[in-house]
C-alpha cells in the first residue's frame, strides 16, 4: 500500500490543485456551476493539463459557500460565482496574485489562507481531515493520502486482540451519542459465542439540522470503509452493513462507488490483500425513521422488519442482527479508526479531555454567524465553539441558549457556556453529546416554543411501541401547545413535569428516555418564560402568536405605507404622504404643505400576527407587545 | 442451568438464570399488573405497567419486569414501592385517557387508584397497542393478517390498507388474547366477523349438531398444517367432547364390571 501511495504521489507531481466544495451546502448555493465554470475556464486558458480541478466533499464553512481553495498555498475564496472562475485561474494559479474581493475578512483584515480563517483555526480535524483535499469518488486520492495503510498494517502486523487493545487504549468512545467505549464493545463482541458475527455502520443520521455523518460519507467514504474492515478483522466478522437513510442519495451513491472500487482492488472480498481475512460490506437503505438510529430498531430494519426497538438487557454484541453477535458503530467512530491505527493510541489519547478522548464533529447551526461543520478537540468549551469558531451571534443580538445532542438534547443557557464539550459534562447540565447537533438560539427564540417544536418532532418520530413515549410525548406536546396559546394553567405545568418524569424513567429505548430533555431543560433554566406565558399571558420573546399584538405608534409612523403594502391580509390602513406633524411644522415654517398622510393603523381583529410589518417598518414604528 | 437468588418484596426467591423477572414474580405468587404479557407469547415490553424498582449494590432504578432477565445474584426487587406506584399510575392515566371506553382498562385503573385523568379522555377506541394480537397472529398462528401501522400517536393495529384481510383465517386468536375488549368475534347466521377489522368468514357446520364451529379458511389452514393427522379435527368441540365422554364412560363400565365380581 505504501508503495502504491508513493507511486500515486509521484504521478500526480506537484500540479496546483483548485478544490471546489461539492458538499450539500455549497452545491445548493451553486458550486456545481462554479465547478463547471472552472473546468471550462481551464480549457479556454489552455491550463487543463497543468492544474487539477477537484470537486471535494464538505469543507465545513457552509455559510460562506461556494468555497474554493487553491493549493499548494491554500488560498481560501468564499462565495465564489461562476464568473470568478477565469480570474481565479489567471491570477491566483498562474501568477500567484490574490482575488481580493473573494477573500475572507475578519475585523477589517483580509485572511489569505484556509488555516488562518478563524473558523478553522481552533478546529482539530481527524474525521474530517481529508474533506476538501480528496475527490470522494477516487480511491487513488484516498490512497495517495495514506489511506488503507492502516488496514494493511493490522492485517499483517497485528493480531485482532492487539487491534482491540489499541482502540481501547486510545479511549475512543462511540460518536453516535451513547459514548460507549468502542474498544470494550469490540472486545465483548469478539468474545461472544458464535461463528457468525456482523459489523454495522450506523449512517442513519436523523437529527434535524445535523449533517456530520452525511458529510463524512459523502466526502471521505473510504475512511469509513477502512475503519469497518479493521473492525471486522478485530471482531472476526465476515459481513458488514452500512445503514444509510434513503434521503441521502449522494451518500448512498458515493458509498456504492467506493465499495466497488475497494472490491476491485482486493480490499474487500475473499482474502483481503492476500491475508486470510475475508469480509464484504452491503448497503442497507433506511426509510428515514428517526427511531432507526437506535441500534436494535436499526437491526430490525436491516432484517426487513418494522424499525422498532427492543429491550437491550441482552446486548447486541451478544445477540444483535439475526440474533448473532453484532458490533454497531456510528460513521464518525468508524472514520476515526484508521487514523488511530496510523498515528497510535497514545497520540489519540493525548487529544481531548479526561473522560472523552479525541475530537468530535458538530454541525453548528441556528443563530450563529459561521454555520457549518466543525471538528473540535473534546473538552473545548461551548463558548469557544459558538464565539471563536462560530463567530458569535449575528446582528449583535444576545445569546440565549444552545441545544446540543439533537432533538432530544437539552437547551443550555448562557450561564453554562463555559461547560466543556465532553460526554459526561454535557449530561451534568441536562443535555447530551448526542451525535453532534448544535443549534444556537438568540434572544428572539421563545424557549417554550422551542420545546414545543422538538416535542412535535419527537411525538411524530416515536415508534409508538411503549406507552410513555407514545402517549407521553403526544400529551407533552399538547400541553406545550396550550401554554404557547396562553390557555394553560399552573396545574398544566405540573402535569407537564410529571409526564416528562415518567417518559424519561419508564420508556423502553433511548428515544423515549431522552425525549423529555428539551422540556426539562427549558423548565429548569427558563421557568420564568413558562410562567410569563401561563400567569401573565405574555410571550417574552414575542414569538407565540396568540400572546402578542402589533400596533403602530402614530407619533413615529412616517406614513410611508410599506407595512400596508406588505401585509398579507390587508389589515393595515392609512394614507401615504407627509406625516401630519411634519406637515404642520412645514406649514408653520411657511414651507409647502404637500400631500398630507395619515398614520397607519392595524386592525387587530384581522391581523394574523405574521410580523411582516414589524420587519419592514424602516423607522421602528410598529410595536410588538 | 445456573440458579440465581434474589428478593422480591422482601421474600427470598430463586430462579434459573436469565428468567424474566415478571415470570419469576408470578411463579412466586407475587402479582404485578400487566396489559401486554401473555404466557403463550414472548414478552414485548409495551405497556410499561409491570414496573418494578430494582436495587443492585449502589444502583437503583425502575424497570419493566417483563423484559428484564435475572442474571445476577442479590437483586432486591420492590414491586409496589412508592416510586413504582407513581410511575405505574401515570402510565395508567395515559392509557385510560386513550381508552376511556374499555371496561377492562377502567377496572384496572380503578384498582390502582386512578379514577380521573388530568389529560383529556379523548381516545377513540379500546386498543392499548399491547401487541398481543399482532404477535399471536404472526408467531403462533402464522397467518400474519394484522400488523402495526403508522408510528407515534398515529400507530394502530390494522389489516393491510385497512381492508378485510385475505390471509386472515378467522381463528379469533387475536380477540382471545386482547386484554381490553378492542377486538371481538361476532357470529350470526353461519358467519363470523372479526371486529373491528371487518374480516368476514363463512362458518362450517358441525356434521353432528349442525352448529357453525370453524371457518372454512381455518379448517383448510388446519388440514394443511396437520396433514395426515387431520382426522382429529372432526366435529365441533362440544360434540367432540360428548363423544369423548361417551368413550370414557364405556371404558369405565368395562373396567368396573370385573371389580364387582
Interface residues (C-beta under 8 A of the other chain):
Chain A: X289 X291 X306 X308 X310 X311 X313 X314 X459 X460 X461 X462 X463 X464 X465 X466 X467 X468 X470 X471 X472 X473 X474 X475 X478 X491 X495 X498 X499 X501 X502 X505 X506 X507 X508
Chain B: X44 X45 X46 X47 X48 X49 X51 X61 X62 X64 X67 X68 X69 X71 X87 X90 X91 X94 X95 X97 X98 X118 X119 X128 X129 X131 X147 X148 X150 X151 X152 X153 X154 X155
